[in-house]
Amino acid sequence: MFKKGVVAPGFELIGNDGEIYRSSDYKGEKWLVVFFYPKDNTPGCTIKSCESKEIYDEIRLLRYEVLGISRDDIKSHINFSQKYDLP
């Protein structure tokens, strides 16, 4: 668990669009909300992801970017994202 004021370690992710997203790309530009979930298309993860979608635009207006991470492969992420129209 992170404590307030502690900087998270740097990371790189491959997005559903095939682009590489680096935490350093957001430094000084936007705040990051990173959420981890166990698996695409499971009941709990689907509910939480869809709830996040409902406030996504509002969060982005506040200069936050949201990144969801699970252990599934890119194909699974793309299918999950398209099925539920996730950003």
C-alpha positions as CSV (number, residue, x, y, z in Angstrom):
1,M,0.0,0.0,0.0
2,F,1.3,3.4,-0.9
3,K,1.4,6.3,1.6
4,K,0.4,9.8,0.8
5,G,3.2,11.7,-1.0
6,V,5.1,8.5,-2.0
7,V,5.9,8.4,-5.7
8,A,4.9,5.2,-7.4
9,P,7.6,3.3,-9.3
10,G,7.8,3.9,-13.0
11,F,6.1,1.4,-15.4
12,E,5.3,0.8,-19.0
13,L,2.1,-0.8,-20.4
14,I,0.9,-1.8,-23.8
15,G,-2.6,-0.4,-24.4
16,N,-5.4,-2.0,-26.3
17,D,-4.4,0.3,-29.2
18,G,-0.9,-1.3,-29.3
19,E,0.7,1.9,-28.0
20,I,3.2,1.9,-25.1
21,Y,2.1,4.0,-22.1
22,R,4.7,5.1,-19.7
23,S,4.0,6.5,-16.3
24,S,6.8,9.1,-17.0
25,D,4.7,10.4,-19.9
26,Y,2.2,11.8,-17.5
27,K,4.6,13.3,-15.0
28,G,3.7,17.0,-14.4
29,E,0.9,16.7,-17.0
30,K,-1.8,14.5,-15.4
31,W,-2.5,12.5,-12.3
32,L,-2.8,8.8,-12.8
33,V,-5.5,6.5,-11.4
34,V,-4.3,3.0,-11.8
35,F,-6.6,0.2,-10.9
36,F,-5.8,-3.5,-10.9
37,Y,-8.4,-6.2,-11.5
38,P,-8.0,-10.0,-11.6
39,K,-9.6,-10.9,-14.9
40,D,-11.6,-9.6,-17.9
41,N,-15.3,-10.5,-18.2
42,T,-15.8,-11.7,-14.6
43,P,-18.9,-10.4,-12.8
44,G,-17.2,-8.2,-10.2
45,C,-14.6,-6.8,-12.6
46,T,-17.2,-6.1,-15.2
47,I,-19.4,-4.2,-12.7
48,K,-16.4,-2.1,-11.4
49,S,-15.1,-1.4,-14.9
50,C,-18.6,-0.2,-16.1
51,E,-19.0,1.9,-13.0
52,S,-15.6,3.6,-13.7
53,K,-16.8,4.2,-17.3
54,E,-19.7,6.3,-16.0
55,I,-17.4,8.8,-14.4
56,Y,-14.5,8.6,-16.9
57,D,-15.2,11.9,-18.6
58,E,-15.5,13.7,-15.3
59,I,-12.2,12.3,-14.1
60,R,-10.4,13.4,-17.3
61,L,-11.7,16.9,-16.9
62,L,-9.9,17.0,-13.6
63,R,-6.6,16.1,-15.4
64,Y,-6.6,12.5,-14.4
65,E,-5.9,9.6,-16.7
66,V,-7.3,6.1,-15.8
67,L,-5.4,2.9,-16.5
68,G,-6.8,-0.5,-15.8
69,I,-4.4,-3.5,-15.4
70,S,-5.0,-7.2,-15.3
71,R,-3.0,-10.3,-16.2
72,D,-5.1,-11.0,-19.3
73,D,-3.6,-10.7,-22.8
74,I,-4.2,-7.9,-25.2
75,K,-6.8,-9.8,-27.2
76,S,-8.9,-10.4,-24.0
77,H,-8.6,-6.7,-23.1
78,I,-9.7,-5.6,-26.5
79,N,-12.7,-8.0,-26.4
80,F,-13.7,-6.9,-22.9
81,S,-13.3,-3.2,-23.7
82,Q,-15.4,-3.5,-26.9
83,K,-18.1,-5.7,-25.3
84,Y,-18.7,-3.1,-22.6
85,D,-17.7,0.0,-24.5
86,L,-15.0,0.8,-22.1
87,P,-12.6,3.8,-22.8
